[in-house]
Amino acid sequence: MDAPTIIYDSTCAFCSGSIAWVSKRDPQHFFHYASSKSVMATDWMRSRGINPELADNTVILVLPKEGWYVRSEALHMICKKLQPRPWWSFVFHIFPYPFLNLGYRAVAYFRSSIRLSNR
């Protein structure tokens, strides 16, 4: 992956809706998107010793030459590039990632029952 890429679970309506939401707020087209089921994403993960099933439970942000991020840290890095920045992005400056990851895991657990409007 040569460009900043968000790997997400494309079979999850909440995840796909979140990607649509991010895409609308990414006017510079900074991010590329890859389904966790795609050959490119699974090959990338396997080449780094990452279980491809991780992307079924969390978002993975790949930043070439910098590394990769998961869960709330990935969300924070994504929010930094969005225009306008989400009003709620201040939470990344208040709470530590381990605490935010608890919330992330709760949303991930209930994500199949969450629906996003595309506003």
ZADO-1210 file (C-alpha; in nm, 4 decimals, padded with zeros to 6 digits):
<atoms>
<atom x="00.0000" y="00.0000" z="00.0000" code="MET" pos="1"/>
<atom x="00.1647" y="00.3155" z="-00.1223" code="ASP" pos="2"/>
<atom x="-00.1027" y="00.5587" z="-00.0029" code="ALA" pos="3"/>
<atom x="-00.2726" y="00.6151" z="00.3340" code="PRO" pos="4"/>
<atom x="-00.5294" y="00.3361" z="00.3406" code="THR" pos="5"/>
<atom x="-00.8174" y="00.2537" z="00.5719" code="ILE" pos="6"/>
<atom x="-00.8837" y="-00.1183" z="00.5990" code="ILE" pos="7"/>
<atom x="-01.2391" y="-00.1866" z="00.7150" code="TYR" pos="8"/>
<atom x="-01.4998" y="-00.4620" z="00.7350" code="ASP" pos="9"/>
<atom x="-01.7042" y="-00.4104" z="00.4177" code="SER" pos="10"/>
<atom x="-01.9663" y="-00.6641" z="00.5258" code="THR" pos="11"/>
<atom x="-02.0650" y="-00.4412" z="00.8204" code="CYS" pos="12"/>
<atom x="-02.3258" y="-00.1744" z="00.7402" code="ALA" pos="13"/>
<atom x="-02.1973" y="00.0497" z="01.0208" code="PHE" pos="14"/>
<atom x="-01.8379" y="00.0202" z="00.8946" code="CYS" pos="15"/>
<atom x="-01.9366" y="00.0883" z="00.5334" code="SER" pos="16"/>
<atom x="-02.1469" y="00.3839" z="00.6468" code="GLY" pos="17"/>
<atom x="-01.8518" y="00.5163" z="00.8444" code="SER" pos="18"/>
<atom x="-01.6305" y="00.4944" z="00.5359" code="ILE" pos="19"/>
<atom x="-01.8924" y="00.6868" z="00.3341" code="ALA" pos="20"/>
<atom x="-01.8997" y="00.9499" z="00.6123" code="TRP" pos="21"/>
<atom x="-01.5179" y="00.9797" z="00.6096" code="VAL" pos="22"/>
<atom x="-01.5090" y="00.9961" z="00.2295" code="SER" pos="23"/>
<atom x="-01.7489" y="01.2934" z="00.2276" code="LYS" pos="24"/>
<atom x="-01.5172" y="01.4782" z="00.4667" code="ARG" pos="25"/>
<atom x="-01.1982" y="01.3956" z="00.2775" code="ASP" pos="26"/>
<atom x="-01.2026" y="01.6601" z="00.0002" code="PRO" pos="27"/>
<atom x="-00.8316" y="01.6106" z="-00.0761" code="GLN" pos="28"/>
<atom x="-00.8876" y="01.2346" z="-00.1280" code="HIS" pos="29"/>
<atom x="-00.6067" y="01.1699" z="00.1164" code="PHE" pos="30"/>
<atom x="-00.7346" y="00.8245" z="00.2092" code="PHE" pos="31"/>
<atom x="-00.7736" y="00.5123" z="00.0023" code="HIS" pos="32"/>
<atom x="-01.0050" y="00.2367" z="00.1207" code="TYR" pos="33"/>
<atom x="-00.9640" y="-00.1406" z="00.1238" code="ALA" pos="34"/>
<atom x="-01.2079" y="-00.4073" z="00.2273" code="SER" pos="35"/>
<atom x="-01.0670" y="-00.6387" z="00.4915" code="SER" pos="36"/>
<atom x="-01.1627" y="-00.9221" z="00.2556" code="LYS" pos="37"/>
<atom x="-00.9633" y="-00.7862" z="-00.0392" code="SER" pos="38"/>
<atom x="-00.6526" y="-00.9658" z="-00.1582" code="VAL" pos="39"/>
<atom x="-00.4480" y="-00.6467" z="-00.1198" code="MET" pos="40"/>
<atom x="-00.5485" y="-00.6004" z="00.2458" code="ALA" pos="41"/>
<atom x="-00.5107" y="-00.9645" z="00.3470" code="THR" pos="42"/>
<atom x="-00.1713" y="-00.9900" z="00.1740" code="ASP" pos="43"/>
<atom x="-00.0557" y="-00.6698" z="00.3467" code="TRP" pos="44"/>
<atom x="-00.1652" y="-00.7973" z="00.6873" code="MET" pos="45"/>
<atom x="-00.0149" y="-01.1435" z="00.6424" code="ARG" pos="46"/>
<atom x="00.3166" y="-00.9955" z="00.5271" code="SER" pos="47"/>
<atom x="00.3379" y="-00.8146" z="00.8622" code="ARG" pos="48"/>
<atom x="00.2305" y="-01.1079" z="01.0760" code="GLY" pos="49"/>
<atom x="-00.1133" y="-00.9585" z="01.1422" code="ILE" pos="50"/>
<atom x="-00.4082" y="-01.1950" z="01.1571" code="ASN" pos="51"/>
<atom x="-00.6425" y="-01.0761" z="00.8760" code="PRO" pos="52"/>
<atom x="-00.9386" y="-01.1412" z="01.1055" code="GLU" pos="53"/>
<atom x="-00.8291" y="-00.8369" z="01.3095" code="LEU" pos="54"/>
<atom x="-00.9808" y="-00.6127" z="01.0426" code="ALA" pos="55"/>
<atom x="-01.3176" y="-00.7814" z="01.0946" code="ASP" pos="56"/>
<atom x="-01.3216" y="-00.6329" z="01.4458" code="ASN" pos="57"/>
<atom x="-01.1450" y="-00.3011" z="01.4074" code="THR" pos="58"/>
<atom x="-01.0441" y="-00.0347" z="01.1620" code="VAL" pos="59"/>
<atom x="-00.6819" y="-00.0362" z="01.0523" code="ILE" pos="60"/>
<atom x="-00.5163" y="00.2776" z="00.9185" code="LEU" pos="61"/>
<atom x="-00.2006" y="00.2228" z="00.7161" code="VAL" pos="62"/>
<atom x="00.0277" y="00.5230" z="00.6766" code="LEU" pos="63"/>
<atom x="00.3192" y="00.4368" z="00.4460" code="PRO" pos="64"/>
<atom x="00.6626" y="00.5062" z="00.5913" code="LYS" pos="65"/>
<atom x="00.4995" y="00.5718" z="00.9294" code="GLU" pos="66"/>
<atom x="00.3266" y="00.2530" z="01.0369" code="GLY" pos="67"/>
<atom x="-00.0212" y="00.1285" z="01.1053" code="TRP" pos="68"/>
<atom x="-00.2803" y="00.2113" z="01.3682" code="TYR" pos="69"/>
<atom x="-00.5903" y="00.0388" z="01.5059" code="VAL" pos="70"/>
<atom x="-00.9060" y="00.1335" z="01.6958" code="ARG" pos="71"/>
<atom x="-00.9164" y="00.4770" z="01.8606" code="SER" pos="72"/>
<atom x="-00.5630" y="00.5690" z="01.7552" code="GLU" pos="73"/>
<atom x="-00.6599" y="00.5012" z="01.3921" code="ALA" pos="74"/>
<atom x="-00.9755" y="00.7118" z="01.4365" code="LEU" pos="75"/>
<atom x="-00.7705" y="00.9968" z="01.5797" code="HIS" pos="76"/>
<atom x="-00.5283" y="00.9909" z="01.2861" code="MET" pos="77"/>
<atom x="-00.8210" y="00.9799" z="01.0411" code="ILE" pos="78"/>
<atom x="-00.9991" y="01.2729" z="01.2108" code="CYS" pos="79"/>
<atom x="-00.6877" y="01.4891" z="01.1757" code="LYS" pos="80"/>
<atom x="-00.7309" y="01.4860" z="00.7968" code="LYS" pos="81"/>
<atom x="-01.1063" y="01.5453" z="00.7776" code="LEU" pos="82"/>
<atom x="-01.2623" y="01.8752" z="00.6745" code="GLN" pos="83"/>
<atom x="-01.4345" y="01.9915" z="00.8799" code="PRO" pos="84"/>
<atom x="-01.2973" y="01.8031" z="01.1747" code="ARG" pos="85"/>
<atom x="-01.5687" y="01.6225" z="01.3689" code="PRO" pos="86"/>
<atom x="-01.6886" y="01.8218" z="01.6699" code="TRP" pos="87"/>
<atom x="-01.6259" y="01.5199" z="01.8918" code="TRP" pos="88"/>
<atom x="-01.2584" y="01.4802" z="01.7976" code="SER" pos="89"/>
<atom x="-01.1589" y="01.6751" z="02.1113" code="PHE" pos="90"/>
<atom x="-01.1983" y="01.3498" z="02.3084" code="VAL" pos="91"/>
<atom x="-00.8678" y="01.2273" z="02.1638" code="PHE" pos="92"/>
<atom x="-00.6912" y="01.5065" z="02.3526" code="HIS" pos="93"/>
<atom x="-00.8679" y="01.4383" z="02.6821" code="ILE" pos="94"/>
<atom x="-00.8709" y="01.0609" z="02.7225" code="PHE" pos="95"/>
<atom x="-00.5904" y="00.8082" z="02.6735" code="PRO" pos="96"/>
<atom x="-00.6199" y="00.5550" z="02.3913" code="TYR" pos="97"/>
<atom x="-00.6661" y="00.2528" z="02.6226" code="PRO" pos="98"/>
<atom x="-00.9735" y="00.4203" z="02.7739" code="PHE" pos="99"/>
<atom x="-01.1092" y="00.5191" z="02.4315" code="LEU" pos="100"/>
<atom x="-01.0510" y="00.1648" z="02.3079" code="ASN" pos="101"/>
<atom x="-01.3037" y="00.0421" z="02.5662" code="LEU" pos="102"/>
<atom x="-01.5653" y="00.2608" z="02.3989" code="GLY" pos="103"/>
<atom x="-01.4453" y="00.1509" z="02.0574" code="TYR" pos="104"/>
<atom x="-01.4841" y="-00.2150" z="02.1537" code="ARG" pos="105"/>
<atom x="-01.8354" y="-00.1503" z="02.2874" code="ALA" pos="106"/>
<atom x="-01.9412" y="00.0116" z="01.9594" code="VAL" pos="107"/>
<atom x="-01.7727" y="-00.2714" z="01.7647" code="ALA" pos="108"/>
<atom x="-01.9663" y="-00.5272" z="01.9669" code="TYR" pos="109"/>
<atom x="-02.3032" y="-00.3609" z="01.8956" code="PHE" pos="110"/>
<atom x="-02.2208" y="-00.2368" z="01.5444" code="ARG" pos="111"/>
<atom x="-02.4561" y="-00.4763" z="01.3672" code="SER" pos="112"/>
<atom x="-02.7510" y="-00.3005" z="01.5313" code="SER" pos="113"/>
<atom x="-02.6211" y="00.0534" z="01.4645" code="ILE" pos="114"/>
<atom x="-02.7309" y="00.2371" z="01.1509" code="ARG" pos="115"/>
<atom x="-02.5720" y="00.5572" z="01.0263" code="LEU" pos="116"/>
<atom x="-02.7484" y="00.8272" z="00.8329" code="SER" pos="117"/>
<atom x="-02.5354" y="00.9595" z="00.5495" code="ASN" pos="118"/>
<atom x="-02.5521" y="01.3256" z="00.6486" code="ARG" pos="119"/>
</atoms>
